[in-house]
């Protein structure tokens, strides 16, 4: 008998309860896995879209920057670029999807299309480059947000699948076999006792 369990009605009840809990656990984990897979599919599509937008925005920004370098010179552009303030107002919050913490990355202030340097000996192409790279920054934050979500969802799906497979392939068959063996042993024992009682009754009647 599986795990040498004594064939008693108490152990049969425990085995049936364990089987029911393992089956319910598998159903819940399988549902969670399917919901996370659907969520992951949406983020994967978003990742592809933002990646393409980012690639296009970078190419356009570099083209405008090259134009500014030609018009103003590398040294002048480099010196003016140092006056552009760093972004230090990024806020990261989280929301839960089936127990998975998904990040939301946002800037607290909106990017403004205004010059950050003196207009003396500058060209409009430099302002345009600064604005386009600001757009690149926004896309980078969105891309980082989506990549993090994809990685977190994928990790949770793998863990959920592993746990579900353990229940499906190990625990459920184990308790199914245990329940069947205990039931069979109890039935066999009851048949033996019934036969003995019948034999005893017959002996008593014959006296």
C-alpha positions as CSV (number, residue, x, y, z in Angstrom):
1,X,0.0,0.0,0.0
2,X,1.2,3.5,-0.8
3,X,3.4,4.9,2.0
4,X,2.3,2.0,4.3
5,X,-0.9,3.7,5.4
6,X,-3.0,1.7,7.8
7,X,-6.3,0.9,6.0
8,X,-8.7,2.6,8.4
9,X,-11.8,4.7,7.6
10,X,-10.1,7.6,9.3
11,X,-7.1,7.4,7.0
12,X,-9.5,7.0,4.0
13,X,-11.2,10.2,4.9
14,X,-7.9,12.0,5.3
15,X,-6.7,10.6,1.9
16,X,-9.9,11.7,0.2
17,X,-9.6,15.2,1.8
18,X,-6.0,15.5,0.7
19,X,-7.0,14.4,-2.9
20,X,-9.8,17.0,-3.0
21,X,-7.5,19.7,-1.7
22,X,-4.7,18.8,-4.2
23,X,-7.3,18.8,-7.1
24,X,-8.7,22.1,-6.0
25,X,-5.2,23.5,-5.7
26,X,-4.3,22.3,-9.2
27,X,-7.4,23.9,-10.6
28,X,-6.7,27.2,-9.0
29,X,-3.0,27.2,-10.1
30,X,-4.0,26.3,-13.6
31,X,-6.5,29.1,-13.7
32,X,-3.9,31.5,-12.4
33,X,-1.4,30.3,-15.0
34,X,-3.9,30.9,-17.8
35,X,-4.8,34.4,-16.5
36,X,-1.1,35.3,-16.2
37,X,-0.4,34.0,-19.7
38,X,-3.2,36.2,-21.1
39,X,-1.7,39.2,-19.2
40,X,1.7,38.4,-20.5
41,X,0.5,38.2,-24.1
42,X,-0.8,41.7,-23.8
43,X,2.4,43.0,-22.4
44,X,4.4,41.2,-25.1
45,X,2.5,43.0,-27.8
46,X,3.0,46.3,-26.0
47,X,6.7,45.6,-25.7
48,X,7.0,45.1,-29.5
49,X,5.0,48.3,-30.2
50,X,7.1,50.4,-27.8
51,X,10.3,48.9,-29.0
52,X,9.5,49.9,-32.6
53,X,8.5,53.4,-31.4
54,X,11.7,53.8,-29.5
55,X,13.8,52.7,-32.4
56,X,12.1,55.2,-34.7
57,X,12.3,58.0,-32.1
58,X,16.0,57.3,-31.5
59,X,16.8,57.4,-35.2
60,X,14.9,60.7,-35.7
61,X,16.6,62.3,-32.6
62,X,20.1,61.3,-33.8
63,X,19.3,62.7,-37.2
64,X,18.3,66.1,-35.7
65,X,21.4,66.0,-33.4
66,X,23.7,65.4,-36.4
67,X,22.2,68.4,-38.1
68,X,22.8,70.5,-35.0
69,X,26.4,69.3,-34.8
70,X,26.9,70.4,-38.4
71,X,25.3,73.8,-37.9
72,X,26.9,74.6,-34.6
73,X,29.9,72.4,-34.1
74,X,30.4,69.5,-31.7
75,X,32.1,71.6,-29.0
76,X,29.3,74.1,-28.9
77,X,26.6,71.5,-28.9
78,X,28.4,69.6,-26.1
79,X,28.7,72.7,-24.0
80,X,25.1,73.6,-24.4
81,X,23.9,70.1,-23.8
82,X,25.4,70.3,-20.3
83,X,22.9,72.9,-19.4
84,X,19.9,70.5,-19.9
85,X,18.7,69.5,-16.4
86,X,18.8,65.9,-15.4
87,X,15.5,64.0,-14.8
88,X,15.1,63.3,-11.1
89,X,11.4,63.3,-10.7
90,X,10.7,59.7,-11.7
91,X,8.0,57.9,-9.6
92,X,7.6,54.1,-9.5
93,X,4.4,52.6,-8.2
94,X,3.1,49.0,-8.3
95,X,-0.2,47.3,-8.8
96,X,-1.0,43.6,-8.4
97,X,-2.0,41.1,-11.1
98,X,-2.8,37.7,-9.5
99,X,-0.2,38.4,-6.9
100,X,2.5,39.7,-9.3
101,X,3.7,43.2,-8.6
102,X,3.6,45.2,-11.9
103,X,5.5,48.5,-11.9
104,X,4.2,51.8,-13.2
105,X,7.0,54.3,-14.1
106,X,6.0,57.9,-14.5
107,X,7.5,61.4,-14.5
108,X,6.0,63.7,-11.9
109,X,6.4,66.7,-14.3
110,X,5.5,66.8,-17.9
111,X,8.2,67.5,-20.5
112,X,8.1,71.1,-21.8
113,X,9.1,72.2,-25.2
114,X,11.2,75.2,-24.3
115,X,15.0,75.9,-24.5
116,X,17.2,75.1,-21.6
117,X,20.1,77.1,-22.8
118,X,20.9,80.6,-24.0
119,X,19.7,81.5,-27.5
120,X,23.0,83.1,-28.2
121,X,24.8,81.3,-31.1
122,X,22.3,78.5,-31.1
123,X,20.2,76.9,-33.8
124,X,16.6,75.6,-33.8
125,X,17.9,72.1,-34.7
126,X,19.4,71.9,-31.2
127,X,16.1,72.7,-29.5
128,X,14.5,70.1,-31.8
129,X,17.1,67.5,-30.8
130,X,16.5,68.3,-27.1
131,X,12.8,67.8,-27.5
132,X,13.1,64.6,-29.5
133,X,15.5,63.1,-26.9
134,X,13.0,64.1,-24.2
135,X,10.5,61.9,-26.2
136,X,13.1,59.1,-26.2
137,X,13.4,59.4,-22.4
138,X,9.6,59.0,-22.1
139,X,9.7,55.9,-24.3
140,X,12.6,54.5,-22.4
141,X,10.6,54.7,-19.1
142,X,7.6,53.0,-20.8
143,X,9.9,50.3,-22.3
144,X,11.5,49.7,-18.9
145,X,8.1,49.4,-17.3
146,X,6.9,46.8,-19.9
147,X,10.1,44.8,-19.8
148,X,9.9,44.6,-16.0
149,X,6.3,43.4,-16.3
150,X,7.2,40.8,-18.9
151,X,10.0,39.5,-16.7
152,X,8.0,39.4,-13.5
153,X,5.0,37.7,-15.2
154,X,7.2,35.2,-16.9
155,X,8.9,34.3,-13.6
156,X,5.5,33.9,-11.9
157,X,4.2,31.7,-14.7
158,X,7.2,29.4,-14.5
159,X,6.7,29.0,-10.7
160,X,3.0,28.5,-11.0
161,X,3.5,25.9,-13.8
162,X,6.0,24.1,-11.6
163,X,3.7,23.9,-8.6
164,X,0.7,22.9,-10.8
165,X,2.7,20.1,-12.4
166,X,3.8,18.9,-9.0
167,X,0.2,18.6,-8.0
168,X,-0.9,17.1,-11.2
169,X,1.9,14.6,-11.7
170,X,2.8,13.7,-8.1
171,X,0.4,14.6,-5.4
172,X,-2.9,13.9,-7.2
173,X,-1.8,10.4,-8.5
174,X,-0.4,9.6,-5.0
175,X,-3.6,10.4,-3.2
176,X,-5.7,8.8,-5.9
177,X,-3.7,5.6,-5.5
178,X,-3.8,5.8,-1.7
179,X,-7.5,6.3,-1.7
180,X,-8.1,3.4,-4.0
181,X,-5.8,1.1,-2.0
182,X,-7.3,2.0,1.3
183,X,-10.8,1.6,0.0
184,X,-10.0,-1.8,-1.5
185,X,-8.3,-3.0,1.7
186,X,-11.3,-1.8,3.8
187,X,-13.8,-3.5,1.5
188,X,-11.7,-6.7,1.6
189,X,-11.6,-6.6,5.4
190,X,-15.3,-6.0,5.6
191,X,-16.0,-8.9,3.3
192,X,-13.8,-11.1,5.4
193,X,-15.6,-10.0,8.6
194,X,-19.0,-10.6,7.0
195,X,-18.0,-14.1,5.9
196,X,-16.8,-14.9,9.5
197,X,-20.0,-13.5,11.0
198,X,-22.0,-15.5,8.6
199,X,-20.1,-18.6,9.4
200,X,-20.5,-17.9,13.2
201,X,-24.2,-17.4,12.7
202,X,-24.5,-20.6,10.9
203,X,-22.7,-22.5,13.6
204,X,-25.0,-21.0,16.3
205,X,-28.1,-21.9,14.3
206,X,-26.9,-25.5,13.9
207,X,-26.5,-26.1,17.6
